[in-house]
Amino acid sequence: MPTLKEIAQKAGVSAALISAYLNGRSSARMHADTKKRIDAALRETGYKPNPMARALRTGSSGVIGYLASSLQNEVSQRE
């Protein structure tokens, strides 16, 4: 998996700008050609966001748990 630093080098920008761009921060204002270079670098490197890393950073995984006292109830047993 490529790092932000590798993507930034390929796009010719800073890793901080890549991070701001990926997270949709307002500080990521840039020219359209810079966005195109970043998008191209993301495609070329095969970057895919890691949901587990994001959950560690944000403190929120978006996962909802279900706790049942028994697996012998109508909700958990569907035929």
Phi and psi in degrees as a GROMACS rama.xvg file:
@    title "Ramachandran Plot"
@    xaxis  label "Phi"
@    yaxis  label "Psi"
@TYPE xy
-71.5539  150.225  PRO-2
-92.5089  164.708  THR-3
-61.2931  -35.0455  LEU-4
-64.2007  -42.3172  LYS-5
-65.1374  -42.1581  GLU-6
-64.6055  -42.3477  ILE-7
-62.3407  -41.9564  ALA-8
-62.8165  -42.4972  GLN-9
-65.1174  -37.6975  LYS-10
-85.7551  -14.1137  ALA-11
75.7534  31.8443  GLY-12
-132.783  -179.545  VAL-13
-84.5668  156.239  SER-14
-64.0582  -32.0728  ALA-15
-64.2591  -38.1311  ALA-16
-68.5883  -38.7214  LEU-17
-61.4899  -45.7933  ILE-18
-60.9581  -46.4868  SER-19
-62.2742  -40.5212  ALA-20
-63.9026  -47.3239  TYR-21
-65.442  -31.3313  LEU-22
-93.6137  1.92072  ASN-23
66.9185  28.646  GLY-24
-73.389  149.099  ARG-25
-66.0884  -20.0166  SER-26
-73.6163  -3.94851  SER-27
-91.8257  27.2162  ALA-28
-68.7192  129.929  ARG-29
-158.31  168.045  MET-30
-68.2807  155.29  HIS-31
-60.8438  -36.2441  ALA-32
-68.5706  -30.8235  ASP-33
-67.5381  -42.5227  THR-34
-60.6778  -40.1498  LYS-35
-63.5385  -41.2004  LYS-36
-64.2438  -41.1915  ARG-37
-65.4249  -46.1936  ILE-38
-59.7576  -41.3579  ASP-39
-64.4364  -42.4625  ALA-40
-64.444  -38.3989  ALA-41
-63.9433  -43.0169  LEU-42
-65.8495  -46.4271  ARG-43
-62.2523  -37.6482  GLU-44
-84.9829  -10.9772  THR-45
73.8073  28.6887  GLY-46
-61.2502  131.967  TYR-47
-134.859  130.565  LYS-48
-60.5003  141.705  PRO-49
-97.4619  109.03  ASN-50
-63.2319  -31.5427  PRO-51
-70.0009  -40.5987  MET-52
-65.1459  -41.0372  ALA-53
-63.2424  -39.9994  ARG-54
-63.504  -39.1086  ALA-55
-64.5506  -40.9348  LEU-56
-71.31  -42.6176  ARG-57
-88.922  -19.2432  THR-58
78.833  14.1046  GLY-59
-141.05  123.84  SER-60
-97.1955  -17.4609  SER-61
77.8152  8.92239  GLY-62
-94.3003  134.846  VAL-63
-108.314  129.607  ILE-64
-96.0511  158.34  GLY-65
-132.296  123.319  TYR-66
-113.827  122.411  LEU-67
-119.223  139.642  ALA-68
-75.3011  -21.5973  SER-69
-151.688  146.173  SER-70
-89.3062  9.60587  LEU-71
-103.628  45.1989  GLN-72
-125.063  168.579  ASN-73
-67.9167  -29.713  GLU-74
-71.5363  -44.0722  VAL-75
-87.1939  -12.9132  SER-76
-111.906  100.184  GLN-77
-113.512  134.71  ARG-78
